[in-house]
């Protein structure tokens, strides 16, 4: 039986010859994103956050925020009495809300987070990479990102090796054999 090789396989072969394999033997392309899972302090944590329990919104992220301004603003909105008490305990003269925000941002000790009012929780988060799609070419992986980025956090490509996957290696090598690699002079 004599069958014609489909055009998409010829195109795939050309793409495989042209792509940068990032020094990876038997490459296969993955589309990934990073997400965070709640963990315990000291157990592979990436960062910690202080969240409002009522809506789960973070008001402080240790890996992003350089100060506690957003947390101070949330505290003023939700618990002014606690803010006044914190100023009294810290011997800070409270003039207005801006004074509280500035003082709190400079003097708040995150190790004393237990002292925050009810309704706030500190979570430790572990970063994990989630594989969304696996492709034989970088072009296919990038096309998926262009088509589906709106459904996920920031997507990116990653090259994994198919070492010890003899059937996939054989398939990849057959596809590569459909065209010749262009030799560059230089």
Phi and psi restraints in degrees (value plus and minus 20) as a CYANA .aco file:
   2 UNK   PHI    -129.9   -89.9
   2 UNK   PSI      89.5   129.5
   3 UNK   PHI    -132.7   -92.7
   3 UNK   PSI     127.1   167.1
   4 UNK   PHI    -102.8   -62.8
   4 UNK   PSI     120.8   160.8
   5 UNK   PHI     -97.4   -57.4
   5 UNK   PSI     107.8   147.8
   6 UNK   PHI     -82.0   -42.0
   6 UNK   PSI     127.1   167.1
   7 UNK   PHI     -79.2   -39.2
   7 UNK   PSI     -54.8   -14.8
   8 UNK   PHI     -85.5   -45.5
   8 UNK   PSI     -49.9    -9.9
   9 UNK   PHI     -93.1   -53.1
   9 UNK   PSI     -55.5   -15.5
  10 UNK   PHI     -84.4   -44.4
  10 UNK   PSI     -65.4   -25.4
  11 UNK   PHI     -82.1   -42.1
  11 UNK   PSI     -61.8   -21.8
  12 UNK   PHI     -81.9   -41.9
  12 UNK   PSI     -61.5   -21.5
  13 UNK   PHI     -80.7   -40.7
  13 UNK   PSI     -64.7   -24.7
  14 UNK   PHI     -81.4   -41.4
  14 UNK   PSI     -65.5   -25.5
  15 UNK   PHI     -80.9   -40.9
  15 UNK   PSI     -60.9   -20.9
  16 UNK   PHI     -85.1   -45.1
  16 UNK   PSI     -54.8   -14.8
  17 UNK   PHI     -90.7   -50.7
  17 UNK   PSI     -52.5   -12.5
  18 UNK   PHI    -108.1   -68.1
  18 UNK   PSI     -41.6    -1.6
  19 UNK   PHI     -96.5   -56.5
  19 UNK   PSI     131.6   171.6
  20 UNK   PHI    -102.1   -62.1
  20 UNK   PSI      95.9   135.9
  21 UNK   PHI    -101.7   -61.7
  21 UNK   PSI     -17.5    22.5
  22 UNK   PHI      35.2    75.2
  22 UNK   PSI      20.8    60.8
  23 UNK   PHI      38.7    78.7
  23 UNK   PSI      13.7    53.7
  24 UNK   PHI    -132.8   -92.8
  24 UNK   PSI     106.7   146.7
  25 UNK   PHI     -92.6   -52.6
  25 UNK   PSI     118.4   158.4
  26 UNK   PHI      31.0    71.0
  26 UNK   PSI      39.5    79.5
  27 UNK   PHI     -92.8   -52.8
  27 UNK   PSI     126.9   166.9
  28 UNK   PHI    -157.8  -117.8
  28 UNK   PSI     122.2   162.2
  29 UNK   PHI    -116.7   -76.7
  29 UNK   PSI     115.2   155.2
  30 UNK   PHI    -139.0   -99.0
  30 UNK   PSI     126.1   166.1
  31 UNK   PHI    -123.9   -83.9
  31 UNK   PSI     105.8   145.8
  32 UNK   PHI    -152.3  -112.3
  32 UNK   PSI     145.2   185.2
  33 UNK   PHI    -165.7  -125.7
  33 UNK   PSI     141.8   181.8
  34 UNK   PHI    -120.1   -80.1
  34 UNK   PSI     118.9   158.9
  35 UNK   PHI    -157.6  -117.6
  35 UNK   PSI     150.5   190.5
  36 UNK   PHI    -143.8  -103.8
  36 UNK   PSI     116.5   156.5
  37 UNK   PHI    -135.5   -95.5
  37 UNK   PSI     123.4   163.4
  38 UNK   PHI     -89.2   -49.2
  38 UNK   PSI     115.7   155.7
  39 UNK   PHI    -158.8  -118.8
  39 UNK   PSI    -194.2  -154.2
  40 UNK   PHI    -117.5   -77.5
  40 UNK   PSI     134.4   174.4
  41 UNK   PHI     -77.6   -37.6
  41 UNK   PSI     112.5   152.5
  42 UNK   PHI      64.6   104.6
  42 UNK   PSI     -23.0    17.0
  43 UNK   PHI    -129.3   -89.3
  43 UNK   PSI      65.0   105.0
  44 UNK   PHI      32.2    72.2
  44 UNK   PSI      20.0    60.0
  45 UNK   PHI     -99.6   -59.6
  45 UNK   PSI     123.6   163.6
  46 UNK   PHI    -114.8   -74.8
  46 UNK   PSI     -61.3   -21.3
  47 UNK   PHI    -183.4  -143.4
  47 UNK   PSI     158.3   198.3
  48 UNK   PHI    -151.7  -111.7
  48 UNK   PSI     137.2   177.2
  49 UNK   PHI    -155.2  -115.2
  49 UNK   PSI     131.5   171.5
  50 UNK   PHI    -127.0   -87.0
  50 UNK   PSI     105.5   145.5
  51 UNK   PHI    -140.3  -100.3
  51 UNK   PSI     137.8   177.8
  52 UNK   PHI    -105.7   -65.7
  52 UNK   PSI     107.2   147.2
  53 UNK   PHI     -87.1   -47.1
  53 UNK   PSI     -48.9    -8.9
  54 UNK   PHI     -88.7   -48.7
  54 UNK   PSI     -54.0   -14.0
  55 UNK   PHI    -145.5  -105.5
  55 UNK   PSI     -26.1    13.9
  56 UNK   PHI      56.0    96.0
  56 UNK   PSI     -16.4    23.6
  57 UNK   PHI     -93.2   -53.2
  57 UNK   PSI     113.7   153.7
  58 UNK   PHI     -94.1   -54.1
  58 UNK   PSI     116.3   156.3
  59 UNK   PHI    -132.0   -92.0
  59 UNK   PSI     -23.4    16.6
  60 UNK   PHI    -176.5  -136.5
  60 UNK   PSI     113.7   153.7
  61 UNK   PHI    -148.8  -108.8
  61 UNK   PSI      95.8   135.8
  62 UNK   PHI     -82.4   -42.4
  62 UNK   PSI     -46.8    -6.8
  63 UNK   PHI    -109.9   -69.9
  63 UNK   PSI     -26.2    13.8
  64 UNK   PHI    -140.0  -100.0
  64 UNK   PSI     -69.4   -29.4
  65 UNK   PHI     -97.7   -57.7
  65 UNK   PSI     114.1   154.1
  66 UNK   PHI    -112.6   -72.6
  66 UNK   PSI     -32.9     7.1
  67 UNK   PHI    -169.2  -129.2
  67 UNK   PSI    -197.9  -157.9
  68 UNK   PHI    -124.0   -84.0
  68 UNK   PSI       4.2    44.2
  69 UNK   PHI     -79.6   -39.6
  69 UNK   PSI     -68.7   -28.7
  70 UNK   PHI     -82.6   -42.6
  70 UNK   PSI     -58.9   -18.9
  71 UNK   PHI     -84.3   -44.3
  71 UNK   PSI     -64.7   -24.7
  72 UNK   PHI     -80.6   -40.6
  72 UNK   PSI     -62.5   -22.5
  73 UNK   PHI     -83.4   -43.4
  73 UNK   PSI     -59.9   -19.9
  74 UNK   PHI     -85.7   -45.7
  74 UNK   PSI     -59.0   -19.0
  75 UNK   PHI     -85.1   -45.1
  75 UNK   PSI     -60.8   -20.8
  76 UNK   PHI     -81.5   -41.5
  76 UNK   PSI     -62.5   -22.5
  77 UNK   PHI     -87.1   -47.1
  77 UNK   PSI     -54.2   -14.2
  78 UNK   PHI    -122.1   -82.1
  78 UNK   PSI     -45.4    -5.4
  79 UNK   PHI    -175.5  -135.5
  79 UNK   PSI      54.3    94.3
  80 UNK   PHI     -81.5   -41.5
  80 UNK   PSI     -55.9   -15.9
  81 UNK   PHI     -81.4   -41.4
  81 UNK   PSI     -61.0   -21.0
  82 UNK   PHI     -83.3   -43.3
  82 UNK   PSI     -59.9   -19.9
  83 UNK   PHI     -82.0   -42.0
  83 UNK   PSI     -63.6   -23.6
  84 UNK   PHI     -83.5   -43.5
  84 UNK   PSI     -63.5   -23.5
  85 UNK   PHI     -82.8   -42.8
  85 UNK   PSI     -61.6   -21.6
  86 UNK   PHI     -81.4   -41.4
  86 UNK   PSI     -62.5   -22.5
  87 UNK   PHI     -82.8   -42.8
  87 UNK   PSI     -63.3   -23.3
  88 UNK   PHI     -82.2   -42.2
  88 UNK   PSI     -66.6   -26.6
  89 UNK   PHI     -83.7   -43.7
  89 UNK   PSI     -52.0   -12.0
  90 UNK   PHI    -111.7   -71.7
  90 UNK   PSI     -17.3    22.7
  91 UNK   PHI      37.1    77.1
  91 UNK   PSI      25.7    65.7
  92 UNK   PHI    -130.7   -90.7
  92 UNK   PSI     111.2   151.2
  93 UNK   PHI    -101.0   -61.0
  93 UNK   PSI     100.6   140.6
  94 UNK   PHI    -113.0   -73.0
  94 UNK   PSI      92.1   132.1
  95 UNK   PHI    -109.7   -69.7
  95 UNK   PSI     -77.1   -37.1
  96 UNK   PHI    -169.5  -129.5
  96 UNK   PSI    -194.4  -154.4
  97 UNK   PHI     -83.0   -43.0
  97 UNK   PSI     -56.8   -16.8
  98 UNK   PHI     -82.8   -42.8
  98 UNK   PSI     -57.1   -17.1
  99 UNK   PHI     -82.2   -42.2
  99 UNK   PSI     -64.5   -24.5
 100 UNK   PHI     -81.3   -41.3
 100 UNK   PSI     -66.8   -26.8
 101 UNK   PHI     -80.2   -40.2
 101 UNK   PSI     -65.2   -25.2
 102 UNK   PHI     -85.2   -45.2
 102 UNK   PSI     -66.3   -26.3
 103 UNK   PHI     -85.9   -45.9
 103 UNK   PSI     -65.3   -25.3
 104 UNK   PHI     -82.6   -42.6
 104 UNK   PSI     -63.6   -23.6
 105 UNK   PHI     -80.3   -40.3
 105 UNK   PSI     -55.2   -15.2
 106 UNK   PHI    -104.6   -64.6
 106 UNK   PSI     -51.5   -11.5
 107 UNK   PHI    -130.3   -90.3
 107 UNK   PSI     -31.3     8.7
 108 UNK   PHI     -84.0   -44.0
 108 UNK   PSI     113.1   153.1
 109 UNK   PHI    -125.1   -85.1
 109 UNK   PSI      92.2   132.2
 110 UNK   PHI     -83.4   -43.4
 110 UNK   PSI     -41.9    -1.9
 111 UNK   PHI     -91.2   -51.2
 111 UNK   PSI     -34.7     5.3
 112 UNK   PHI    -118.2   -78.2
 112 UNK   PSI       5.8    45.8
 113 UNK   PHI     -78.3   -38.3
 113 UNK   PSI     -43.5    -3.5
 114 UNK   PHI     -81.6   -41.6
 114 UNK   PSI     -45.0    -5.0
 115 UNK   PHI     -96.2   -56.2
 115 UNK   PSI     -23.9    16.1
 116 UNK   PHI     -86.4   -46.4
 116 UNK   PSI     135.5   175.5
 117 UNK   PHI     -86.2   -46.2
 117 UNK   PSI     143.6   183.6
 118 UNK   PHI     -75.9   -35.9
 118 UNK   PSI     127.1   167.1
 119 UNK   PHI      81.8   121.8
 119 UNK   PSI     -23.4    16.6
 120 UNK   PHI    -139.2   -99.2
 120 UNK   PSI     121.8   161.8
 121 UNK   PHI    -157.9  -117.9
 121 UNK   PSI     123.9   163.9
 122 UNK   PHI    -122.0   -82.0
 122 UNK   PSI     107.5   147.5
 123 UNK   PHI    -140.8  -100.8
 123 UNK   PSI     119.9   159.9
 124 UNK   PHI    -120.7   -80.7
 124 UNK   PSI     116.3   156.3
 125 UNK   PHI    -145.6  -105.6
 125 UNK   PSI     118.1   158.1
 126 UNK   PHI    -123.4   -83.4
 126 UNK   PSI     115.9   155.9
 127 UNK   PHI    -109.9   -69.9
 127 UNK   PSI     110.6   150.6
 128 UNK   PHI    -149.8  -109.8
 128 UNK   PSI     133.4   173.4
 129 UNK   PHI    -123.4   -83.4
 129 UNK   PSI     110.1   150.1
 130 UNK   PHI    -126.9   -86.9
 130 UNK   PSI     105.4   145.4
 131 UNK   PHI    -106.3   -66.3
 131 UNK   PSI     104.7   144.7
 132 UNK   PHI    -118.6   -78.6
 132 UNK   PSI     -60.3   -20.3
 133 UNK   PHI    -170.7  -130.7
 133 UNK   PSI     126.1   166.1
 134 UNK   PHI    -142.2  -102.2
 134 UNK   PSI     113.7   153.7
 135 UNK   PHI    -154.4  -114.4
 135 UNK   PSI     136.1   176.1
 136 UNK   PHI    -101.2   -61.2
 136 UNK   PSI     -38.8     1.2
 137 UNK   PHI    -152.2  -112.2
 137 UNK   PSI     133.3   173.3
 138 UNK   PHI     -84.4   -44.4
 138 UNK   PSI     -57.1   -17.1
 139 UNK   PHI     -79.9   -39.9
 139 UNK   PSI     -61.1   -21.1
 140 UNK   PHI     -87.3   -47.3
 140 UNK   PSI     -60.3   -20.3
 141 UNK   PHI     -83.2   -43.2
 141 UNK   PSI     -63.4   -23.4
 142 UNK   PHI     -87.5   -47.5
 142 UNK   PSI     -55.3   -15.3
 143 UNK   PHI     -84.3   -44.3
 143 UNK   PSI     -59.2   -19.2
 144 UNK   PHI     -82.3   -42.3
 144 UNK   PSI     -64.8   -24.8
 145 UNK   PHI     -79.5   -39.5
 145 UNK   PSI     -65.5   -25.5
 146 UNK   PHI     -81.2   -41.2
 146 UNK   PSI     -55.4   -15.4
 147 UNK   PHI    -101.4   -61.4
 147 UNK   PSI     -52.1   -12.1
 148 UNK   PHI    -142.8  -102.8
 148 UNK   PSI     -14.7    25.3
 149 UNK   PHI     -74.8   -34.8
 149 UNK   PSI     -53.6   -13.6
 150 UNK   PHI     -84.0   -44.0
 150 UNK   PSI     -37.3     2.7
 151 UNK   PHI    -112.9   -72.9
 151 UNK   PSI     -24.7    15.3
 152 UNK   PHI    -157.1  -117.1
 152 UNK   PSI     145.7   185.7
 153 UNK   PHI     -84.3   -44.3
 153 UNK   PSI     159.9   199.9
 154 UNK   PHI     -72.3   -32.3
 154 UNK   PSI      98.0   138.0
 155 UNK   PHI    -110.9   -70.9
 155 UNK   PSI     131.0   171.0
 156 UNK   PHI    -169.5  -129.5
 156 UNK   PSI     144.1   184.1
 157 UNK   PHI    -116.6   -76.6
 157 UNK   PSI     130.8   170.8
 158 UNK   PHI    -163.6  -123.6
 158 UNK   PSI     118.6   158.6
 159 UNK   PHI    -120.5   -80.5
 159 UNK   PSI     103.3   143.3
 160 UNK   PHI    -131.2   -91.2
 160 UNK   PSI     136.3   176.3
 161 UNK   PHI    -116.6   -76.6
 161 UNK   PSI     120.7   160.7
 162 UNK   PHI    -115.1   -75.1
 162 UNK   PSI      -1.5    38.5
 163 UNK   PHI     -73.1   -33.1
 163 UNK   PSI     119.8   159.8
 164 UNK   PHI      52.6    92.6
 164 UNK   PSI      -1.6    38.4
 165 UNK   PHI    -141.6  -101.6
 165 UNK   PSI      54.6    94.6
 166 UNK   PHI     -79.4   -39.4
 166 UNK   PSI     -55.3   -15.3
 167 UNK   PHI     -87.9   -47.9
 167 UNK   PSI     -61.7   -21.7
 168 UNK   PHI     -87.0   -47.0
 168 UNK   PSI     -59.1   -19.1
 169 UNK   PHI     -83.5   -43.5
 169 UNK   PSI     -63.8   -23.8
 170 UNK   PHI     -82.6   -42.6
 170 UNK   PSI     -63.2   -23.2
 171 UNK   PHI     -82.0   -42.0
 171 UNK   PSI     -66.4   -26.4
 172 UNK   PHI     -80.2   -40.2
 172 UNK   PSI     -65.9   -25.9
 173 UNK   PHI     -83.8   -43.8
 173 UNK   PSI     -57.5   -17.5
 174 UNK   PHI     -84.7   -44.7
 174 UNK   PSI     -64.5   -24.5
 175 UNK   PHI     -81.8   -41.8
 175 UNK   PSI     -62.7   -22.7
 176 UNK   PHI     -80.6   -40.6
 176 UNK   PSI     -54.7   -14.7
 177 UNK   PHI     -90.1   -50.1
 177 UNK   PSI     -31.6     8.4
 178 UNK   PHI     -91.1   -51.1
 178 UNK   PSI     -43.1    -3.1
 179 UNK   PHI    -155.7  -115.7
 179 UNK   PSI     146.5   186.5
 180 UNK   PHI    -121.0   -81.0
 180 UNK   PSI     123.4   163.4
 181 UNK   PHI     -90.6   -50.6
 181 UNK   PSI     117.0   157.0
 182 UNK   PHI     -96.1   -56.1
 182 UNK   PSI     114.2   154.2
 183 UNK   PHI    -114.1   -74.1
 183 UNK   PSI     107.8   147.8
 184 UNK   PHI    -112.7   -72.7
 184 UNK   PSI     120.9   160.9
 185 UNK   PHI    -121.4   -81.4
 185 UNK   PSI      95.6   135.6
